[in-house]
């Protein structure tokens, strides 16, 4: 996509925006969005967007009434790869640098992101051995899986031994977060990793390191309850309170080791759990209102975690399973988001712009 200028000289661009009024859905803005401008002192930099990785959060905004109204007319997309344009004084990035990470309003020709001056901001230069498509699919889902499994690690142990000898079950193992959860559990030393997903995605999940894959659609499927088959950690990346989604907790909790096991959930099927999750995010662990052995958490992207993930990808120890790469145009963008909304993704979906 290319930009155009209005009679007043304002540069315009294309992008996908949330439907106005908080009604849900997405609208294509063809050369009708102003190219964002870096404000002095904002610690932002303009990037030519090269690729955007889609996440469940991109569509969930349309299903939360008050949030949807706030997001109305806003540009979709958070995970990105972009080329720095006209880097301002004070930025640690320079013109032409290809950077990746998480920001907002990214599914457009141009966008703003952190300028690199904050060492914790979730943006960094793309490593040479990581592709644009890999980086686009890495940030939010990868850091979510990493944080979730860290919460279940043995305290005081080195990160790559945090799950040493433990049995880990990943629910939603073929989805955006699940594909990283399976691999990171192994990188942290788990002795056995099982994954739950549809049978159609089983081969891919096995290829990521799962010792066993269970098809939740199989007739008579039940979570194991035998003592020697119980799990030290259950990472639930699938449950949510949104319409059409499943709440695995009442069934899966039976497979958790009593007393010592940890159920870590990216979301929950109950609003009460969501409230407790938000409260726990603001309180120390010992004041957490969440159920014993259950922890729902809020992910937050940051550069140190991106460094860790990117190093694993560059070394070949972590795979970013990109399921589909689609062009930056109205119908492909909407089609990709419909797949994300269906919760039937296979790996990561990436929108690729023209260089």
VOBA-1610 file (N, C-alpha, C; in pm, whole numbers, padded with zeros to 5 digits, always signed):
BEGIN
Unk+00085-00119+00000Unk+00000+00000+00000Unk+00089+00125+00000Unk+00043+00229-00068Unk+00117+00354-00070Unk+00032+00463-00009Unk+00098+00567+00032Unk+00026+00680+00092Unk-00015+00779-00016Unk-00109+00866+00021Unk-00149+00975-00068Unk-00166+01098+00018Unk-00173+01214-00044Unk-00187+01339+00030Unk-00320+01406-00004Unk-00375+01473+00097Unk-00497+01552+00077Unk-00458+01686+00018Unk-00558+01763-00026Unk-00527+01898-00079Unk-00453+01986+00021Unk-00469+01956+00152Unk-00399+02036+00253Unk-00259+01984+00281Unk-00220+01876+00211Unk-00086+01823+00227Unk-00070+01719+00335Unk-00180+01673+00396Unk-00174+01570+00501Unk-00159+01434+00435Unk-00056+01359+00473Unk-00034+01226+00417Unk-00137+01129+00473Unk-00196+01049+00385Unk-00300+00954+00425Unk-00253+00812+00396Unk-00312+00717+00470Unk-00273+00577+00456Unk-00397+00489+00470Unk-00379+00359+00444Unk-00486+00261+00462Unk-00464+00181+00589Unk-00573+00124+00640Unk-00564+00042+00759Unk-00698-00021+00792Unk-00699-00113+00886Unk-00821-00177+00933Unk-00855-00121+01070Unk-00978-00073+01086Unk-01019-00009+01211Unk-01138-00083+01270Unk-01156-00066+01400Unk-01275-00120+01466Unk-01398-00042+01421Unk-01509-00114+01397Unk-01632-00050+01354Unk-01677+00054+01458Unk-01709+00176+01416Unk-01749+00281+01510Unk-01873+00242+01591Unk-01881+00296+01713Unk-01998+00277+01796Unk-01994+00157+01887Unk-01881+00083+01885Unk-01869-00032+01974Unk-01961-00147+01937Unk-01997-00159+01807Unk-02092-00263+01766Unk-02023-00392+01730Unk-01893-00396+01739Unk-01820-00514+01696Unk-01789-00507+01548Unk-01691-00583+01504Unk-01657-00586+01362Unk-01545-00490+01326Unk-01512-00491+01196Unk-01398-00416+01148Unk-01434-00347+01017Unk-01377-00231+00993Unk-01397-00156+00869Unk-01262-00128+00804Unk-01261-00130+00673Unk-01140-00099+00597Unk-01138+00049+00566Unk-01029+00114+00600Unk-01013+00257+00571Unk-00912+00270+00458Unk-00961+00289+00336Unk-00875+00294+00218Unk-00821+00434+00198Unk-00693+00452+00224Unk-00625+00581+00206Unk-00702+00695+00272Unk-00760+00668+00388Unk-00840+00770+00456Unk-00798+00793+00601Unk-00686+00733+00641Unk-00634+00754+00775Unk-00510+00844+00767Unk-00501+00945+00851Unk-00379+01028+00849Unk-00259+00949+00900Unk-00147+00963+00833Unk-00024+00900+00881Unk+00011+00962+01016Unk+00034+00879+01119Unk+00062+00936+01252Unk+00188+01021+01253Unk+00185+01120+01339Unk+00297+01214+01351Unk+00361+01200+01488Unk+00492+01194+01493Unk+00565+01184+01619Unk+00562+01320+01689Unk+00505+01322+01808Unk+00501+01446+01885Unk+00630+01463+01965Unk+00676+01583+01976Unk+00799+01612+02049Unk+00788+01565+02194Unk+00889+01492+02240Unk+00891+01443+02377Unk+00808+01319+02402Unk+00748+01261+02297Unk+00660+01145+02315Unk+00735+01013+02330Unk+00865+01014+02299Unk+00946+00891+02301Unk+00889+00785+02207Unk+00836+00831+02096Unk+00783+00743+01993Unk+00862+00761+01863Unk+00850+00662+01776Unk+00915+00669+01647Unk+00817+00616+01542Unk+00823+00673+01422Unk+00736+00629+01313Unk+00799+00508+01245Unk+00715+00406+01217Unk+00763+00289+01144Unk+00675+00263+01023Unk+00738+00217+00915Unk+00665+00161+00801Unk+00638+00016+00838Unk+00512-00018+00856Unk+00477-00152+00904Unk+00506-00256+00796Unk+00578-00360+00834Unk+00613-00468+00742Unk+00525-00592+00762Unk+00484-00617+00885Unk+00401-00734+00913Unk+00333-00716+01048Unk+00217-00779+01064Unk+00142-00775+01189Unk+00098-00916+01224Unk+00125-00958+01348Unk+00078-01086+01397Unk-00052-01066+01471Unk-00153-01146+01440Unk-00285-01131+01501Unk-00296-01214+01628Unk-00371-01161+01725Unk-00391-01227+01853Unk-00539-01224+01891Unk-00576-01312+01984Unk-00714-01313+02032Unk-00755-01176+02087Unk-00660-01104+02148Unk-00691-00973+02204Unk-00742-00876+02098Unk-00700-00894+01973Unk-00744-00803+01867Unk-00894-00812+01844Unk-00950-00933+01858Unk-01094-00949+01836Unk-01173-00940+01966Unk-01109-00969+02078Unk-01181-00961+02206Unk-01227-00818+02236Unk-01153-00722+02187Unk-01191-00582+02210Unk-01330-00553+02154Unk-01368-00624+02047Unk-01500-00601+01987Unk-01611-00669+02065Unk-01577-00757+02160Unk-01678-00833+02234Unk-01694-00783+02378Unk-01628-00674+02411Unk-01638-00615+02544Unk-01702-00478+02527Unk-01831-00463+02560Unk-01908-00344+02524Unk-01841-00211+02553Unk-01794-00190+02676Unk-01737-00060+02710Unk-01601-00040+02644Unk-01521-00147+02641Unk-01391-00138+02575Unk-01408-00116+02426Unk-01509-00181+02367Unk-01533-00166+02223Unk-01566-00021+02189Unk-01639+00047+02274Unk-01671+00188+02249Unk-01544+00273+02256Unk-01457+00238+02350Unk-01332+00312+02364Unk-01242+00291+02241Unk-01246+00166+02189Unk-01160+00131+02075Unk-01217+00176+01941Unk-01344+00221+01941Unk-01411+00256+01816Unk-01327+00352+01732Unk-01317+00319+01606Unk-01240+00394+01506Unk-01089+00377+01522Unk-01047+00308+01627Unk-00906+00283+01644Unk-00857+00178+01547Unk-00729+00183+01513Unk-00670+00084+01421Unk-00644-00046+01497Unk-00670-00157+01432Unk-00652-00290+01489Unk-00503-00325+01492Unk-00466-00420+01579Unk-00333-00478+01572Unk-00234-00430+01675Unk-00155-00524+01732Unk-00058-00491+01836Unk+00082-00546+01807Unk+00093-00672+01770Unk+00224-00730+01741Unk+00268-00690+01600Unk+00391-00645+01586Unk+00432-00589+01458Unk+00581-00608+01430Unk+00613-00590+01303Unk+00751-00568+01259Unk+00746-00446+01169Unk+00840-00352+01189Unk+00837-00231+01109Unk+00976-00173+01085Unk+00985-00087+00984Unk+01112-00020+00951Unk+01105+00124+01000Unk+01205+00163+01078Unk+01207+00296+01139Unk+01223+00404+01032Unk+01140+00507+01047Unk+01143+00621+00954Unk+01173+00750+01032Unk+01266+00827+00988Unk+01293+00960+01047Unk+01305+00954+01199Unk+01398+00873+01247Unk+01418+00858+01391Unk+01451+00992+01456Unk+01379+01027+01563Unk+01404+01156+01627Unk+01529+01152+01715Unk+01576+01267+01754Unk+01690+01277+01845Unk+01651+01210+01978Unk+01740+01128+02032Unk+01713+01060+02157Unk+01671+00916+02140Unk+01629+00880+02018Unk+01591+00742+01992Unk+01716+00655+01983Unk+01708+00535+02037Unk+01820+00441+02022Unk+01813+00369+01889Unk+01701+00384+01818Unk+01689+00328+01684Unk+01731+00432+01581Unk+01778+00384+01466Unk+01817+00476+01359Unk+01733+00447+01235Unk+01731+00540+01145Unk+01654+00523+01021Unk+01693+00392+00952Unk+01592+00317+00911Unk+01617+00192+00839Unk+01624+00070+00929Unk+01636+00089+01060Unk+01634-00026+01151Unk+01501-00100+01138Unk+01508-00231+01134Unk+01387-00313+01139Unk+01367-00356+01283Unk+01253-00318+01340Unk+01226-00346+01480Unk+01098-00430+01491Unk+01081-00494+01607Unk+00959-00572+01629Unk+00920-00563+01775Unk+00796-00601+01802Unk+00748-00599+01939Unk+00599-00579+01945Unk+00554-00510+02049Unk+00411-00487+02071Unk+00386-00338+02094Unk+00286-00286+02024Unk+00244-00148+02044Unk+00093-00145+02021Unk+00041-00045+01953Unk-00101-00038+01924Unk-00122+00023+01787Unk-00242-00001+01730Unk-00279+00059+01601Unk-00180+00023+01491Unk-00150-00106+01479Unk-00044-00148+01390Unk-00089-00198+01253Unk-00217-00233+01236Unk-00260-00290+01109Unk-00293-00178+01010Unk-00187-00109+00972Unk-00195+00006+00881Unk-00060+00021+00812Unk-00054+00111+00714Unk+00072+00131+00641Unk+00182+00183+00732Unk+00146+00272+00824Unk+00244+00333+00916Unk+00187+00332+01057Unk+00274+00336+01155Unk+00231+00337+01295Unk+00342+00393+01382Unk+00309+00418+01509Unk+00407+00464+01606Unk+00439+00351+01703Unk+00564+00347+01749Unk+00603+00254+01853Unk+00706+00322+01944Unk+00740+00258+02054Unk+00841+00314+02144Unk+00973+00331+02070Unk+01047+00436+02108Unk+01169+00472+02033Unk+01294+00399+02081Unk+01278+00306+02177Unk+01392+00227+02223Unk+01466+00287+02340Unk+01429+00408+02382Unk+01500+00472+02493Unk+01464+00411+02628Unk+01349+00347+02639Unk+01309+00278+02762Unk+01352+00133+02752Unk+01445+00088+02836Unk+01497-00049+02825Unk+01394-00157+02854Unk+01279-00120+02910Unk+01176-00219+02938Unk+01065-00222+02833Unk+01058-00121+02748Unk+00951-00115+02649Unk+00962-00234+02552Unk+00848-00292+02514Unk+00850-00416+02434Unk+00875-00394+02285Unk+00988-00332+02253Unk+01029-00312+02114Unk+01180-00328+02108Unk+01230-00399+02008Unk+01374-00416+01992Unk+01408-00438+01846Unk+01536-00425+01814Unk+01583-00447+01677Unk+01571-00595+01644Unk+01526-00624+01523Unk+01508-00762+01478Unk+01644-00831+01463Unk+01666-00943+01535Unk+01792-01016+01519Unk+01808-01071+01377Unk+01931-01084+01334Unk+01960-01125+01196Unk+01903-01262+01162Unk+01895-01353+01259Unk+01852-01490+01231Unk+01704-01514+01257Unk+01629-01406+01276Unk+01484-01416+01296Unk+01415-01348+01179Unk+01322-01419+01113Unk+01254-01362+00996Unk+01146-01264+01038Unk+01101-01185+00942Unk+00993-01089+00967Unk+00867-01161+01013Unk+00832-01270+00946Unk+00711-01344+00981Unk+00722-01406+01120Unk+00838-01460+01153Unk+00857-01517+01287Unk+00840-01411+01395Unk+00903-01296+01374Unk+00897-01190+01474Unk+00756-01137+01491Unk+00681-01128+01380Unk+00545-01076+01387Unk+00455-01165+01474Unk+00484-01294+01475Unk+00401-01387+01550Unk+00449-01418+01689Unk+00554-01350+01734Unk+00621-01391+01857Unk+00579-01316+01984Unk+00566-01185+01977Unk+00569-01102+02098Unk+00464-01135+02203Unk+00338-01107+02174Unk+00234-01120+02276Unk+00212-01264+02318Unk+00198-01354+02222Unk+00173-01494+02256Unk+00293-01557+02325Unk+00413-01527+02276Unk+00533-01584+02336Unk+00554-01539+02479Unk+00538-01407+02504Unk+00559-01357+02639Unk+00448-01404+02734Unk+00327-01424+02683Unk+00218-01477+02765Unk+00250-01618+02812Unk+00294-01703+02720Unk+00329-01840+02758Unk+00447-01842+02855Unk+00546-01756+02829Unk+00664-01750+02915Unk+00627-01707+03056Unk+00545-01604+03068Unk+00506-01557+03201Unk+00422-01661+03274Unk+00327-01724+03202Unk+00243-01824+03266Unk+00322-01940+03324Unk+00419-01988+03249Unk+00499-02100+03297Unk+00597-02057+03406Unk+00645-01935+03400Unk+00730-01886+03509Unk+00656-01887+03642Unk+00527-01859+03639Unk+00448-01859+03763Unk+00442-01997+03827Unk+00465-02100+03747Unk+00459-02237+03799Unk+00596-02296+03825Unk+00702-02219+03796Unk+00837-02272+03814Unk+00873-02287+03962Unk+00963-02380+03988Unk+01016-02398+04123Unk+01093-02273+04164Unk+01057-02216+04277Unk+01120-02092+04321Unk+01270-02111+04345Unk+01347-02012+04298Unk+01491-02014+04320Unk+01571-02095+04221Unk+01504-02162+04128Unk+01576-02245+04031Unk+01608-02162+03907Unk+01717-02197+03836Unk+01746-02130+03709Unk+01628-02148+03614Unk+01604-02047+03529Unk+01484-02051+03444Unk+01473-02179+03362Unk+01581-02224+03303Unk+01574-02340+03218Unk+01571-02471+03296Unk+01561-02461+03427Unk+01539-02580+03510Unk+01416-02562+03600Unk+01339-02457+03572Unk+01226-02423+03658Unk+01117-02527+03661Unk+01105-02605+03553Unk+01003-02711+03548Unk+01068-02849+03542Unk+01192-02858+03586Unk+01267-02985+03578Unk+01190-03098+03646Unk+01171-03206+03570Unk+01105-03324+03624Unk+00955-03314+03637Unk+00896-03203+03594Unk+00752-03184+03611Unk+00673-03230+03489Unk+00549-03268+03515Unk+00454-03303+03410Unk+00366-03181+03383Unk+00356-03142+03255Unk+00285-03020+03218Unk+00178-03054+03115Unk+00058-02999+03135Unk-00052-03015+03041Unk-00086-02878+02985Unk-00090-02866+02852Unk-00123-02739+02786Unk-00259-02753+02718Unk-00355-02671+02760Unk-00487-02669+02698Unk-00488-02563+02589Unk-00540-02600+02471Unk-00532-02509+02357Unk-00393-02511+02297Unk-00337-02631+02285Unk-00194-02645+02250Unk-00162-02603+02107Unk-00261-02594+02020Unk-00233-02554+01881Unk-00261-02407+01855Unk-00308-02333+01956Unk-00339-02192+01940Unk-00218-02103+01954Unk-00240-01973+01945Unk-00129-01877+01945Unk-00040-01885+02067Unk-00099-01897+02187Unk-00019-01907+02309Unk+00024-02052+02333Unk-00065-02144+02304Unk-00036-02285+02331Unk+00086-02339+02260Unk+00108-02296+02134Unk+00223-02349+02059Unk+00354-02309+02126Unk+00354-02194+02191Unk+00474-02153+02266Unk+00479-02221+02402Unk+00363-02241+02465Unk+00360-02307+02595Unk+00420-02446+02591Unk+00387-02521+02486Unk+00441-02657+02471Unk+00594-02654+02466Unk+00647-02565+02384Unk+00792-02560+02364Unk+00867-02504+02485Unk+00811-02397+02544Unk+00879-02334+02657Unk+00880-02427+02778Unk+00773-02505+02794Unk+00771-02604+02903Unk+00889-02699+02889Unk+00916-02742+02768Unk+01031-02831+02744Unk+01162-02757+02768Unk+01170-02632+02723Unk+01293-02554+02744Unk+01320-02531+02891Unk+01214-02532+02973Unk+01229-02514+03117Unk+01248-02647+03190Unk+01265-02754+03115Unk+01303-02881+03176Unk+01191-02978+03206Unk+01068-02951+03163Unk+00958-03043+03190Unk+00991-03182+03136Unk+00961-03283+03214Unk+00991-03421+03174Unk+00885-03480+03083Unk+00762-03425+03091Unk+00652-03477+03011Unk+00556-03363+02983Unk+00522-03344+02854Unk+00428-03240+02816Unk+00318-03302+02731Unk+00194-03282+02775Unk+00078-03325+02697Unk+00003-03202+02650Unk-00063-03215+02535Unk-00137-03102+02481Unk-00278-03144+02442Unk-00372-03055+02460Unk-00511-03076+02419Unk-00541-02981+02304Unk-00588-03036+02193Unk-00624-02956+02076Unk-00713-03042+01988Unk-00752-02992+01872Unk-00831-03074+01780Unk-00739-03175+01712Unk-00798-03286+01672Unk-00719-03391+01607Unk-00650-03343+01481Unk-00712-03247+01412Unk-00654-03196+01287Unk-00521-03128+01309Unk-00498-03077+01430Unk-00374-03004+01459Unk-00275-03087+01539Unk-00310-03212+01565Unk-00227-03297+01650Unk-00086-03317+01599Unk-00070-03337+01469Unk+00064-03362+01414Unk+00155-03242+01435Unk+00100-03121+01413Unk+00181-03001+01433Unk+00227-02990+01578Unk+00135-03015+01672Unk+00168-03002+01814Unk+00271-03107+01856Unk+00260-03228+01804Unk+00362-03330+01833Unk+00499-03284+01782Unk+00498-03219+01666Unk+00623-03171+01609Unk+00688-03062+01691Unk+00611-02998+01779Unk+00666-02894+01866Unk+00722-02951+01996Unk+00707-03082+02016Unk+00767-03143+02135Unk+00671-03209+02231Unk+00541-03210+02198Unk+00445-03274+02289Unk+00469-03425+02294Unk+00472-03479+02414Unk+00488-03624+02430Unk+00357-03696+02398Unk+00245-03634+02433Unk+00114-03689+02400Unk+00022-03574+02359Unk-00066-03601+02262Unk-00164-03502+02218Unk-00302-03565+02227Unk-00394-03494+02291Unk-00530-03545+02309Unk-00628-03460+02232Unk-00715-03528+02157Unk-00817-03462+02076Unk-00941-03439+02162Unk-00971-03312+02191Unk-01085-03283+02277Unk-01218-03315+02208Unk-01214-03337+02075Unk-01335-03372+02001Unk-01358-03521+01995Unk-01261-03599+02039Unk-01273-03745+02031Unk-01388-03793+02119Unk-01469-03889+02071Unk-01580-03941+02151Unk-01531-03995+02285Unk-01596-03953+02392Unk-01563-04004+02524Unk-01437-03946+02585Unk-01383-03838+02525Unk-01260-03781+02582Unk-01282-03734+02725Unk-01193-03772+02812Unk-01195-03729+02951Unk-01053-03700+02997Unk-01037-03606+03087Unk-00906-03579+03144Unk-00870-03691+03242Unk-00742-03733+03244Unk-00702-03845+03331Unk-00712-03810+03479Unk-00748-03909+03558Unk-00758-03890+03703Unk-00675-03991+03782Unk-00609-04083+03710Unk-00525-04181+03779Unk-00407-04110+03845Unk-00367-04155+03960Unk-00265-04085+04038Unk-00135-04066+03962Unk-00092-04167+03887Unk+00035-04156+03816Unk+00024-04076+03686Unk-00097-04032+03652Unk-00117-03956+03529Unk-00149-03809+03558Unk-00145-03769+03685Unk-00177-03631+03720Unk-00063-03536+03684Unk-00094-03407+03679Unk+00003-03308+03632Unk+00045-03212+03743Unk+00173-03170+03734Unk+00224-03068+03826Unk+00177-02930+03784Unk+00163-02910+03652Unk+00125-02780+03598Unk+00023-02799+03486Unk-00085-02721+03491Unk-00178-02713+03379Unk-00177-02569+03331Unk-00139-02548+03204Unk-00141-02415+03144Unk-00264-02407+03054Unk-00362-02330+03097Unk-00489-02320+03024Unk-00487-02195+02938Unk-00471-02215+02807Unk-00469-02102+02713Unk-00600-02091+02636Unk-00698-02176+02668Unk-00819-02186+02587Unk-00946-02133+02654Unk-00957-02145+02787Unk-01081-02108+02854Unk-01104-01957+02851Unk-01230-01917+02836Unk-01266-01776+02847Unk-01415-01764+02873Unk-01457-01644+02908Unk-01597-01621+02938Unk-01674-01567+02818Unk-01608-01562+02700Unk-01674-01507+02583Unk-01768-01609+02519Unk-01874-01564+02452Unk-01972-01655+02392Unk-01907-01756+02298Unk-01948-01882+02312Unk-01897-01987+02225Unk-01769-02051+02272Unk-01703-01993+02373Unk-01580-02050+02424Unk-01608-02154+02533Unk-01506-02230+02564Unk-01517-02339+02660Unk-01448-02299+02791Unk-01505-02343+02903Unk-01438-02329+03032Unk-01389-02467+03073Unk-01260-02491+03054Unk-01204-02623+03081Unk-01186-02651+03230Unk-01180-02547+03311Unk-01140-02565+03450Unk-01215-02675+03526Unk-01349-02679+03524Unk-01419-02780+03604Unk-01380-02924+03571Unk-01341-02949+03446Unk-01302-03085+03406Unk-01152-03107+03422Unk-01072-03008+03378Unk-00927-03027+03377Unk-00866-03028+03516Unk-00929-02959+03612Unk-00872-02951+03747Unk-00858-03089+03810Unk-00937-03184+03763Unk-00930-03320+03817Unk-00797-03388+03783Unk-00726-03333+03684Unk-00597-03390+03643Unk-00479-03323+03711Unk-00505-03230+03803Unk-00398-03159+03873Unk-00363-03229+04003Unk-00233-03240+04030Unk-00190-03303+04155Unk-00244-03223+04274Unk-00315-03288+04365Unk-00370-03216+04480Unk-00259-03165+04571Unk-00277-03044+04619Unk-00180-02987+04712Unk-00064-02917+04648Unk+00005-02983+04556Unk+00128-02926+04500Unk+00113-02873+04358Unk+00008-02913+04288Unk-00007-02872+04149Unk-00047-02727+04133Unk-00022-02672+04014Unk-00056-02531+03987Unk-00131-02523+03855Unk-00253-02467+03861Unk-00334-02443+03742Unk-00316-02296+03705Unk-00255-02271+03589Unk-00227-02134+03545Unk-00312-02105+03422Unk-00394-02001+03430Unk-00490-01972+03324Unk-00465-01835+03262Unk-00461-01832+03129Unk-00449-01706+03058Unk-00579-01627+03071Unk-00691-01698+03082Unk-00822-01637+03101Unk-00904-01726+03192Unk-01034-01708+03190Unk-01123-01789+03272Unk-01263-01785+03214Unk-01342-01886+03247Unk-01480-01889+03202Unk-01573-01818+03297Unk-01522-01761+03405Unk-01606-01696+03505Unk-01564-01550+03524Unk-01663-01460+03528Unk-01633-01320+03553Unk-01571-01300+03691Unk-01612-01385+03787Unk-01555-01372+03922Unk-01406-01397+03920Unk-01363-01493+03837Unk-01219-01519+03827Unk-01146-01404+03760Unk-01210-01342+03662Unk-01149-01227+03595Unk-01130-01113+03694Unk-01232-01090+03779Unk-01221-00986+03881Unk-01105-01017+03975Unk-01096-01143+04018Unk-00989-01182+04109Unk-00852-01170+04041Unk-00848-01202+03910Unk-00723-01191+03835Unk-00674-01046+03833Unk-00767-00953+03806Unk-00729-00812+03803Unk-00684-00766+03941Unk-00756-00810+04046Unk-00718-00774+04183Unk-00580-00828+04217Unk-00552-00952+04173Unk-00423-01013+04203Unk-00309-00942+04132Unk-00341-00885+04014Unk-00240-00812+03939Unk-00192-00690+04016Unk-00280-00637+04103Unk-00248-00516+04176Unk-00204-00543+04320Unk-00210-00670+04364Unk-00179-00704+04503Unk-00061-00801+04509Unk+00012-00805+04619Unk+00116-00906+04636Unk+00054-01046+04639Unk+00136-01147+04603Unk+00084-01284+04590Unk+00016-01333+04718Unk+00067-01296+04836Unk+00011-01349+04959Unk-00125-01289+04991Unk-00161-01179+04920Unk-00293-01120+04938Unk-00389-01156+04824Unk-00345-01244+04735Unk-00426-01279+04619Unk-00560-01342+04660Unk-00671-01297+04599Unk-00801-01354+04629Unk-00834-01478+04547Unk-00740-01524+04464Unk-00769-01635+04376Unk-00770-01769+04451Unk-00836-01866+04388Unk-00850-01998+04449Unk-00713-02062+04470Unk-00704-02147+04571Unk-00582-02222+04595Unk-00552-02310+04474Unk-00426-02313+04434Unk-00378-02390+04319Unk-00428-02336+04186Unk-00493-02219+04184Unk-00542-02161+04060Unk-00489-02019+04048Unk-00437-01985+03933Unk-00385-01850+03912Unk-00415-01805+03770Unk-00508-01712+03755Unk-00529-01645+03627Unk-00442-01520+03628Unk-00385-01485+03515Unk-00288-01376+03515Unk-00305-01284+03396Unk-00251-01166+03410Unk-00248-01065+03304Unk-00107-01060+03247Unk-00095-01079+03119Unk+00037-01074+03057Unk+00077-00930+03030Unk+00204-00905+03035Unk+00257-00772+03002Unk+00388-00790+02927Unk+00393-00736+02806Unk+00511-00753+02722Unk+00622-00659+02767Unk+00746-00704+02754Unk+00860-00622+02792Unk+00982-00666+02714Unk+01082-00578+02706Unk+01198-00609+02622Unk+01283-00725+02674Unk+01307-00738+02805Unk+01385-00854+02849Unk+01325-00987+02806Unk+01192-00999+02812Unk+01129-01123+02767Unk+01141-01139+02616Unk+01128-01029+02541Unk+01149-01037+02397Unk+01291-01083+02365Unk+01388-01032+02441Unk+01527-01074+02423Unk+01540-01226+02441Unk+01480-01277+02548Unk+01487-01420+02576Unk+01425-01501+02463Unk+01304-01462+02422Unk+01233-01535+02317Unk+01307-01528+02184Unk+01353-01408+02148Unk+01422-01391+02020Unk+01551-01472+02016Unk+01621-01479+02129Unk+01744-01559+02135Unk+01714-01707+02114Unk+01606-01754+02173Unk+01565-01894+02152Unk+01530-01920+02006Unk+01459-01825+01944Unk+01422-01842+01803Unk+01546-01840+01715Unk+01634-01744+01739Unk+01755-01731+01657Unk+01843-01855+01666Unk+01843-01920+01782Unk+01927-02039+01801Unk+01858-02167+01754Unk+01731-02155+01714Unk+01658-02272+01667Unk+01592-02353+01777Unk+01600-02306+01900Unk+01542-02380+02012Unk+01392-02356+02027Unk+01344-02245+01972Unk+01202-02212+01978Unk+01154-02185+01836Unk+01045-02251+01799Unk+00988-02236+01666Unk+00865-02146+01674Unk+00854-02054+01579Unk+00731-01975+01566Unk+00650-02040+01454Unk+00551-02121+01487Unk+00474-02191+01383Unk+00373-02098+01318Unk+00412-02038+01208Unk+00324-01946+01136Unk+00231-02029+01049Unk+00102-02026+01084Unk+00005-02107+01011Unk-00030-02050+00876Unk-00047-01918+00869Unk-00082-01852+00743Unk-00022-01713+00738Unk+00020-01674+00617Unk+00064-01537+00592Unk-00029-01480+00485Unk-00098-01371+00518Unk-00198-01315+00428Unk-00161-01172+00391Unk-00201-01128+00272Unk-00163-00993+00227Unk-00243-00884+00299Unk-00187-00766+00303Unk-00251-00650+00366Unk-00352-00589+00271Unk-00476-00636+00283Unk-00587-00587+00203Unk-00715-00617+00281Unk-00824-00557+00242Unk-00946-00565+00322Unk-00992-00708+00347Unk-01016-00785+00244Unk-01074-00918+00263Unk-00980-01014+00335Unk-00851-01020+00300Unk-00761-01108+00376Unk-00753-01072+00524Unk-00751-00942+00556Unk-00744-00901+00696Unk-00868-00946+00772Unk-00984-00923+00714Unk-01109-00962+00780Unk-01120-01114+00791Unk-01077-01184+00688Unk-01080-01331+00692Unk-00989-01384+00803Unk-00871-01327+00816Unk-00777-01372+00919Unk-00833-01348+01059Unk-00895-01231+01079Unk-00952-01200+01210Unk-01072-01290+01241Unk-01146-01332+01139Unk-01257-01425+01160Unk-01205-01560+01208Unk-01091-01602+01154Unk-01030-01728+01199Unk-00985-01715+01345Unk-00923-01602+01379Unk-00880-01580+01517Unk-01002-01582+01610Unk-01109-01517+01568Unk-01231-01511+01651Unk-01292-01649+01670Unk-01276-01738+01573Unk-01333-01873+01583Unk-01259-01960+01683Unk-01144-01914+01730Unk-01060-01991+01823Unk-01016-02124+01761Unk-01001-02125+01629Unk-00961-02248+01560Unk-00831-02224+01482Unk-00746-02140+01538Unk-00621-02110+01470Unk-00524-02228+01482Unk-00438-02238+01384Unk-00332-02337+01384Unk-00201-02260+01378Unk-00141-02238+01495Unk-00023-02154+01499Unk-00060-02007+01491Unk+00027-01928+01432Unk+00008-01783+01426Unk-00036-01738+01288Unk-00125-01639+01285Unk-00167-01577+01161Unk-00096-01442+01147Unk-00038-01420+01029Unk+00041-01299+01007Unk-00010-01226+00884Unk-00024-01095+00894Unk-00055-01009+00779Unk+00076-00947+00732Unk+00107-00963+00604Unk+00235-00915+00549Unk+00210-00799+00454Unk+00275-00686+00481Unk+00266-00571+00394Unk+00370-00579+00282Unk+00354-00497+00181Unk+00455-00486+00077Unk+00573-00405+00132Unk+00695-00453+00107Unk+00815-00380+00154Unk+00829-00247+00080
//
